[in-house]
Amino acid sequence: MRYFAGLDVSLEETAICIVDEAGEIVRETRVASEPDALVRFFDRPDRFRRSRDVGAHFGLSPRRYQSGETDLQGRISRCGDELARTALYEAAHSLLIRSTKWSALRAWGMQVAKRRGMARARVAVARKLAVILHRMWVDKSEFRWGKQAAAA
């Protein structure tokens, strides 16, 4: 089910109304007109049970057709937020093609590209980037280029 949010912004507070595809009001509330308050209301990392669910949420998982003994995997499903999927795809492209700095993620993506092709490697790295970003959001940690342990 898809949801849409309407914002009525003023200097002091923002009125938020969330509706579903049928136009039914799901939730109405008011929050302070501060970026942090809006982020806390909308971008909750706990809405995903596992970090690996984020890739499927953005449509970066294969489409499947199953019927009887038939089980086919197709292109990516492309469900979810198109702009977020595009940003992740472009970030993966930049990491694989434009970046000169080595990282474990880039090395993994280049191995996938060698086996399956660059287009599939970009999607795989984009999906993995989504998982990493979600984990960073939950842990409130910073991105580490290598596999070294996080500083205490």
MDAnalysis code that builds the backbone (N, CA, C; Angstrom):
import MDAnalysis as mda
import numpy as np

u = mda.Universe.empty(456, n_residues=152, atom_resindex=np.repeat(np.arange(152), 3), trajectory=True)
u.add_TopologyAttr("name", ["N", "CA", "C"] * 152)
u.add_TopologyAttr("resid", np.arange(1, 153))
u.add_TopologyAttr("resname", ["MET", "ARG", "TYR", "PHE", "ALA", "GLY", "LEU", "ASP", "VAL", "SER", "LEU", "GLU", "GLU", "THR", "ALA", "ILE", "CYS", "ILE", "VAL", "ASP", "GLU", "ALA", "GLY", "GLU", "ILE", "VAL", "ARG", "GLU", "THR", "ARG", "VAL", "ALA", "SER", "GLU", "PRO", "ASP", "ALA", "LEU", "VAL", "ARG", "PHE", "PHE", "ASP", "ARG", "PRO", "ASP", "ARG", "PHE", "ARG", "ARG", "SER", "ARG", "ASP", "VAL", "GLY", "ALA", "HIS", "PHE", "GLY", "LEU", "SER", "PRO", "ARG", "ARG", "TYR", "GLN", "SER", "GLY", "GLU", "THR", "ASP", "LEU", "GLN", "GLY", "ARG", "ILE", "SER", "ARG", "CYS", "GLY", "ASP", "GLU", "LEU", "ALA", "ARG", "THR", "ALA", "LEU", "TYR", "GLU", "ALA", "ALA", "HIS", "SER", "LEU", "LEU", "ILE", "ARG", "SER", "THR", "LYS", "TRP", "SER", "ALA", "LEU", "ARG", "ALA", "TRP", "GLY", "MET", "GLN", "VAL", "ALA", "LYS", "ARG", "ARG", "GLY", "MET", "ALA", "ARG", "ALA", "ARG", "VAL", "ALA", "VAL", "ALA", "ARG", "LYS", "LEU", "ALA", "VAL", "ILE", "LEU", "HIS", "ARG", "MET", "TRP", "VAL", "ASP", "LYS", "SER", "GLU", "PHE", "ARG", "TRP", "GLY", "LYS", "GLN", "ALA", "ALA", "ALA", "ALA"])
u.atoms.positions = np.array([
    [0.840, -1.167, 0.000],
    [0.000, 0.000, 0.000],
    [0.891, 1.238, 0.000],
    [0.525, 2.212, -0.800],
    [1.289, 3.460, -0.874],
    [0.637, 4.510, -0.008],
    [1.473, 5.358, 0.568],
    [0.999, 6.443, 1.413],
    [1.528, 7.758, 0.880],
    [0.766, 8.819, 1.107],
    [1.146, 10.148, 0.667],
    [1.027, 11.086, 1.859],
    [1.969, 12.032, 1.950],
    [1.966, 12.979, 3.064],
    [1.778, 14.386, 2.525],
    [0.904, 15.128, 3.195],
    [0.699, 16.538, 2.896],
    [1.216, 17.357, 4.057],
    [1.972, 18.419, 3.762],
    [2.556, 19.253, 4.804],
    [2.030, 20.669, 4.677],
    [1.592, 21.243, 5.793],
    [1.196, 22.645, 5.852],
    [2.195, 23.317, 6.784],
    [3.145, 24.033, 6.198],
    [4.279, 24.562, 6.950],
    [4.035, 26.011, 7.344],
    [4.292, 26.311, 8.615],
    [4.307, 27.691, 9.098],
    [5.614, 27.890, 9.860],
    [5.839, 29.061, 10.403],
    [7.094, 29.330, 11.105],
    [7.232, 28.504, 12.376],
    [6.141, 28.304, 13.086],
    [6.204, 27.629, 14.395],
    [6.015, 26.118, 14.304],
    [5.006, 25.669, 13.543],
    [4.736, 24.233, 13.484],
    [4.289, 23.819, 12.085],
    [4.383, 22.523, 11.837],
    [3.996, 21.942, 10.552],
    [2.888, 20.934, 10.790],
    [1.776, 21.102, 10.081],
    [0.676, 20.142, 10.162],
    [0.925, 19.065, 9.112],
    [0.838, 17.796, 9.521],
    [1.102, 16.666, 8.629],
    [-0.151, 15.814, 8.527],
    [-0.540, 15.483, 7.299],
    [-1.669, 14.589, 7.059],
    [-1.183, 13.476, 6.128],
    [-1.330, 12.233, 6.577],
    [-0.913, 11.084, 5.775],
    [-2.157, 10.350, 5.314],
    [-2.243, 10.107, 3.989],
    [-3.384, 9.395, 3.413],
    [-2.878, 8.193, 2.640],
    [-3.751, 7.185, 2.461],
    [-3.378, 6.005, 1.683],
    [-3.825, 6.174, 0.238],
    [-3.685, 5.133, -0.570],
    [-4.023, 5.199, -1.997],
    [-5.493, 5.525, -2.240],
    [-6.358, 5.079, -1.337],
    [-7.788, 5.298, -1.506],
    [-8.220, 6.685, -1.041],
    [-7.308, 7.464, -0.476],
    [-7.644, 8.797, 0.008],
    [-8.105, 8.829, 1.454],
    [-8.028, 7.696, 2.145],
    [-8.413, 7.630, 3.548],
    [-7.299, 8.204, 4.413],
    [-7.667, 9.021, 5.383],
    [-6.678, 9.613, 6.281],
    [-6.159, 8.535, 7.223],
    [-4.840, 8.363, 7.221],
    [-4.193, 7.378, 8.082],
    [-3.772, 8.019, 9.394],
    [-3.224, 9.248, 9.303],
    [-2.748, 9.930, 10.506],
    [-2.671, 11.417, 10.268],
    [-3.022, 12.188, 11.283],
    [-2.879, 13.635, 11.267],
    [-2.166, 14.045, 12.542],
    [-1.222, 14.957, 12.415],
    [-0.492, 15.424, 13.591],
    [0.154, 16.762, 13.293],
    [0.700, 17.362, 14.338],
    [1.450, 18.611, 14.216],
    [2.790, 18.424, 14.894],
    [3.835, 18.897, 14.228],
    [5.180, 18.856, 14.810],
    [5.817, 20.228, 14.630],
    [6.888, 20.475, 15.385],
    [7.604, 21.738, 15.262],
    [8.209, 21.845, 13.863],
    [8.302, 23.075, 13.361],
    [8.863, 23.297, 12.022],
    [10.387, 23.304, 12.075],
    [10.937, 22.285, 12.636],
    [12.381, 22.090, 12.740],
    [12.747, 20.853, 11.929],
    [13.860, 20.870, 11.223],
    [14.244, 19.689, 10.436],
    [14.351, 18.420, 11.281],
    [14.905, 18.537, 12.482],
    [15.059, 17.350, 13.334],
    [13.711, 16.754, 13.722],
    [12.731, 17.604, 14.017],
    [11.409, 17.108, 14.398],
    [10.728, 16.409, 13.220],
    [10.900, 16.955, 12.013],
    [10.310, 16.328, 10.828],
    [10.982, 14.999, 10.516],
    [12.302, 14.939, 10.647],
    [13.017, 13.685, 10.406],
    [12.597, 12.629, 11.415],
    [12.478, 13.019, 12.692],
    [12.053, 12.053, 13.707],
    [10.662, 11.500, 13.410],
    [9.784, 12.335, 12.851],
    [8.434, 11.870, 12.546],
    [8.420, 10.925, 11.350],
    [9.128, 11.321, 10.242],
    [9.073, 10.539, 9.010],
    [10.056, 9.393, 8.968],
    [11.551, 9.593, 9.220],
    [12.618, 8.638, 8.876],
    [12.983, 7.775, 10.069],
    [12.034, 6.913, 10.575],
    [12.283, 6.039, 11.717],
    [12.952, 4.769, 11.215],
    [14.156, 4.459, 11.700],
    [14.834, 3.260, 11.217],
    [14.210, 1.970, 11.734],
    [13.404, 2.049, 12.787],
    [12.830, 0.826, 13.363],
    [11.649, 0.284, 12.554],
    [11.257, 0.967, 11.487],
    [10.144, 0.434, 10.690],
    [10.570, -0.754, 9.838],
    [11.883, -0.982, 9.731],
    [12.401, -2.156, 9.041],
    [12.880, -3.160, 10.084],
    [12.407, -4.382, 9.982],
    [12.794, -5.410, 10.942],
    [14.273, -5.751, 10.826],
    [14.745, -5.847, 9.595],
    [16.156, -6.149, 9.327],
    [16.678, -5.133, 8.314],
    [17.961, -4.881, 8.385],
    [18.568, -3.926, 7.446],
    [18.470, -4.406, 6.006],
    [18.505, -5.714, 5.791],
    [18.463, -6.201, 4.412],
    [17.085, -6.036, 3.773],
    [16.062, -5.669, 4.552],
    [14.733, -5.399, 3.998],
    [14.681, -4.069, 3.258],
    [15.655, -3.203, 3.487],
    [15.650, -1.867, 2.893],
    [15.811, -1.941, 1.370],
    [16.646, -2.856, 0.881],
    [16.830, -2.998, -0.563],
    [15.537, -3.333, -1.278],
    [14.749, -4.221, -0.697],
    [13.462, -4.579, -1.289],
    [12.475, -3.413, -1.210],
    [12.569, -2.627, -0.148],
    [11.680, -1.469, 0.015],
    [11.892, -0.455, -1.113],
    [13.135, -0.315, -1.569],
    [13.431, 0.627, -2.645],
    [13.349, -0.010, -4.025],
    [12.925, -1.259, -4.123],
    [12.754, -1.908, -5.416],
    [14.053, -2.390, -6.028],
    [15.040, -2.703, -5.196],
    [16.333, -3.173, -5.685],
    [16.488, -4.676, -5.538],
    [15.366, -5.382, -5.480],
    [15.408, -6.843, -5.401],
    [14.775, -7.416, -6.674],
    [15.125, -8.647, -7.050],
    [14.606, -9.207, -8.300],
    [13.105, -9.473, -8.246],
    [12.455, -9.229, -9.358],
    [11.049, -9.571, -9.494],
    [10.962, -11.079, -9.682],
    [9.971, -11.702, -9.065],
    [9.854, -13.160, -9.152],
    [8.503, -13.534, -9.741],
    [8.530, -14.609, -10.516],
    [7.293, -15.215, -11.014],
    [7.334, -16.677, -10.594],
    [6.338, -17.077, -9.779],
    [6.274, -18.450, -9.311],
    [4.889, -19.007, -9.578],
    [4.854, -20.180, -10.210],
    [3.609, -20.865, -10.471],
    [3.910, -22.347, -10.635],
    [3.383, -23.151, -9.751],
    [3.655, -24.582, -9.823],
    [5.132, -24.854, -9.636],
    [5.728, -25.503, -10.606],
    [7.157, -25.790, -10.541],
    [8.000, -24.679, -11.160],
    [7.364, -23.683, -11.738],
    [8.074, -22.585, -12.370],
    [8.506, -21.576, -11.324],
    [9.770, -21.175, -11.370],
    [10.302, -20.165, -10.469],
    [11.307, -19.330, -11.248],
    [10.868, -18.149, -11.714],
    [11.714, -17.296, -12.540],
    [12.054, -16.018, -11.792],
    [13.315, -15.607, -11.895],
    [13.734, -14.310, -11.379],
    [13.943, -13.386, -12.558],
    [13.404, -12.187, -12.445],
    [13.519, -11.238, -13.541],
    [14.330, -10.023, -13.154],
    [14.006, -8.919, -13.759],
    [14.675, -7.651, -13.469],
    [14.281, -7.174, -12.080],
    [14.841, -6.042, -11.655],
    [14.489, -5.528, -10.336],
    [13.027, -5.107, -10.332],
    [12.414, -5.133, -9.157],
    [10.972, -4.903, -9.060],
    [10.586, -3.447, -9.280],
    [11.470, -2.514, -8.998],
    [11.231, -1.077, -9.166],
    [10.035, -0.563, -8.393],
    [9.676, -1.228, -7.305],
    [8.636, -0.688, -6.444],
    [9.322, 0.226, -5.432],
    [8.597, 1.072, -4.798],
    [9.194, 1.961, -3.811],
    [9.558, 3.304, -4.401],
    [10.326, 4.061, -3.648],
    [10.683, 5.432, -3.991],
    [11.687, 5.466, -5.142],
    [11.264, 6.020, -6.268],
    [12.104, 6.054, -7.460],
    [13.324, 6.949, -7.276],
    [13.160, 8.090, -6.598],
    [14.286, 9.004, -6.417],
    [15.356, 8.402, -5.511],
    [14.946, 7.729, -4.452],
    [15.915, 7.083, -3.564],
    [16.637, 5.956, -4.301],
    [15.904, 5.178, -5.092],
    [16.513, 4.100, -5.863],
    [17.514, 4.673, -6.868],
    [17.168, 5.758, -7.514],
    [18.057, 6.395, -8.472],
    [19.310, 6.925, -7.789],
    [19.138, 7.554, -6.626],
    [20.298, 8.076, -5.889],
    [21.229, 6.946, -5.463],
    [20.668, 5.837, -4.999],
    [21.494, 4.695, -4.612],
    [22.221, 4.105, -5.822],
    [21.537, 4.009, -6.949],
    [22.133, 3.470, -8.175],
    [23.280, 4.362, -8.654],
    [23.058, 5.682, -8.627],
    [24.104, 6.603, -9.064],
    [25.288, 6.600, -8.105],
    [25.018, 6.462, -6.799],
    [26.108, 6.363, -5.819],
    [26.918, 5.089, -6.065],
    [26.244, 3.998, -6.376],
    [26.943, 2.749, -6.679],
    [27.785, 2.902, -7.941],
    [27.239, 3.560, -8.943],
    [27.985, 3.797, -10.183],
    [29.243, 4.616, -9.899],
    [29.101, 5.679, -9.102],
    [30.252, 6.513, -8.756],
    [31.295, 5.729, -7.975],
    [30.829, 4.891, -7.065],
    [31.755, 4.088, -6.265],
    [32.533, 3.107, -7.145],
    [31.863, 2.491, -8.098],
    [32.510, 1.489, -8.934],
    [33.368, 2.102, -10.046],
    [32.922, 3.188, -10.646],
    [33.575, 3.730, -11.831],
    [34.471, 4.927, -11.514],
    [33.961, 5.879, -10.779],
    [34.658, 7.152, -10.604],
    [35.619, 7.187, -9.419],
    [35.318, 6.440, -8.383],
    [36.121, 6.485, -7.161],
    [37.496, 5.854, -7.394],
    [38.533, 6.529, -6.869],
    [39.876, 5.976, -6.963],
    [40.307, 5.357, -5.636],
    [39.561, 5.628, -4.585],
    [39.904, 5.088, -3.272],
    [39.382, 3.655, -3.143],
    [40.212, 2.757, -2.638],
    [39.823, 1.367, -2.486],
    [38.912, 1.218, -1.278],
    [37.929, 0.341, -1.377],
    [37.083, -0.032, -0.241],
    [36.663, -1.480, -0.429],
    [36.273, -2.107, 0.665],
    [35.814, -3.498, 0.584],
    [34.558, -3.590, -0.279],
    [33.699, -2.581, -0.198],
    [32.465, -2.569, -0.988],
    [32.785, -2.468, -2.483],
    [33.765, -1.630, -2.833],
    [34.144, -1.492, -4.239],
    [34.761, -2.790, -4.766],
    [35.607, -3.416, -3.949],
    [36.225, -4.682, -4.369],
    [35.160, -5.753, -4.577],
    [34.183, -5.816, -3.678],
    [33.088, -6.786, -3.813],
    [32.287, -6.509, -5.086],
    [31.979, -5.214, -5.327],
    [31.229, -4.848, -6.527],
    [31.966, -5.178, -7.808],
    [33.275, -5.003, -7.814],
    [34.053, -5.326, -9.011],
    [34.099, -6.833, -9.249],
    [34.077, -7.627, -8.176],
    [34.009, -9.083, -8.339],
    [32.669, -9.496, -8.935],
    [31.593, -8.850, -8.474],
    [30.271, -9.126, -9.039],
    [30.246, -8.722, -10.512],
    [30.847, -7.577, -10.836],
    [30.881, -7.100, -12.224],
    [31.639, -8.074, -13.116],
    [32.688, -8.656, -12.611],
    [33.472, -9.611, -13.388],
    [32.650, -10.864, -13.699],
    [31.840, -11.319, -12.721],
    [31.034, -12.530, -12.911],
    [29.744, -12.272, -13.671],
    [29.033, -11.187, -13.333],
    [27.664, -10.992, -13.820],
    [27.469, -9.782, -14.727],
    [28.443, -8.891, -14.811],
    [28.299, -7.696, -15.645],
    [28.152, -6.447, -14.786],
    [28.501, -5.317, -15.384],
    [28.537, -4.064, -14.631],
    [27.151, -3.576, -14.219],
    [26.135, -3.760, -15.052],
    [24.792, -3.283, -14.706],
    [24.267, -4.000, -13.463],
    [24.438, -5.312, -13.414],
    [23.991, -6.059, -12.234],
    [24.834, -5.727, -11.019],
    [26.102, -5.444, -11.236],
    [26.966, -5.065, -10.119],
    [26.520, -3.738, -9.516],
    [26.115, -2.805, -10.367],
    [25.630, -1.512, -9.852],
    [24.395, -1.703, -8.983],
    [23.469, -2.537, -9.424],
    [22.259, -2.790, -8.627],
    [22.620, -3.490, -7.324],
    [23.544, -4.445, -7.385],
    [23.951, -5.163, -6.174],
    [24.626, -4.225, -5.183],
    [25.487, -3.340, -5.670],
    [26.160, -2.385, -4.788],
    [25.153, -1.366, -4.254],
    [24.187, -0.954, -5.067],
    [23.152, -0.031, -4.593],
    [22.342, -0.670, -3.468],
    [21.994, -1.936, -3.633],
    [21.247, -2.648, -2.584],
    [22.096, -2.747, -1.312],
    [23.373, -3.061, -1.479],
    [24.256, -3.175, -0.323],
    [24.477, -1.813, 0.338],
    [24.546, -0.744, -0.453],
    [24.650, 0.608, 0.104],
    [23.424, 0.950, 0.951],
    [22.235, 0.563, 0.478],
    [21.014, 0.811, 1.246],
    [21.068, 0.102, 2.591],
    [21.567, -1.127, 2.593],
    [21.687, -1.891, 3.839],
    [22.693, -1.221, 4.773],
    [23.823, -0.804, 4.234],
    [24.854, -0.147, 5.046],
    [24.337, 1.168, 5.611],
    [23.663, 1.956, 4.784],
    [23.128, 3.233, 5.256],
    [22.093, 3.042, 6.358],
    [21.244, 2.027, 6.218],
    [20.263, 1.759, 7.266],
    [20.955, 1.358, 8.563],
    [21.954, 0.509, 8.465],
    [22.682, 0.073, 9.661],
    [23.385, 1.258, 10.324],
    [23.955, 2.168, 9.496],
    [24.587, 3.367, 10.047],
    [23.562, 4.249, 10.749],
    [22.360, 4.323, 10.191],
    [21.285, 5.117, 10.763],
    [20.863, 4.549, 12.107],
    [20.720, 3.236, 12.192],
    [20.312, 2.585, 13.436],
    [21.391, 2.741, 14.500],
    [22.655, 2.477, 14.131],
    [23.768, 2.524, 15.085],
    [24.287, 3.922, 15.353],
    [23.875, 4.880, 14.512],
    [24.397, 6.239, 14.567],
    [25.920, 6.240, 14.435],
    [26.406, 5.419, 13.505],
    [27.844, 5.290, 13.274],
    [28.221, 5.996, 11.980],
    [29.513, 6.102, 11.732],
    [30.013, 6.725, 10.519],
    [30.498, 5.659, 9.552],
    [30.542, 5.997, 8.273],
    [30.986, 5.056, 7.249],
    [32.474, 4.782, 7.404],
    [32.849, 3.510, 7.337],
    [34.257, 3.096, 7.398],
    [34.624, 2.523, 6.034],
    [35.682, 3.015, 5.433],
    [36.092, 2.565, 4.118],
    [36.553, 1.131, 4.123],
    [37.263, 0.727, 5.138],
    [37.792, -0.640, 5.197],
    [37.013, -1.503, 6.155],
    [37.626, -2.625, 6.540],
    [36.973, -3.551, 7.458],
    [37.493, -3.393, 8.881],
    [38.207, -2.298, 9.176],
    [38.733, -2.109, 10.515],
    [37.572, -1.932, 11.509],
    [37.840, -2.293, 12.753],
    [36.800, -2.215, 13.797],
    [36.464, -0.768, 14.104],
    [35.233, -0.538, 14.527],
    [34.796, 0.805, 14.893],
    [35.504, 1.250, 16.160],
    [35.864, 2.531, 16.219],
    [36.516, 3.057, 17.417],
    [35.487, 3.150, 18.539],
    [35.917, 2.809, 19.742],
    [35.001, 2.793, 20.885],
    [34.616, 4.178, 21.316],
])
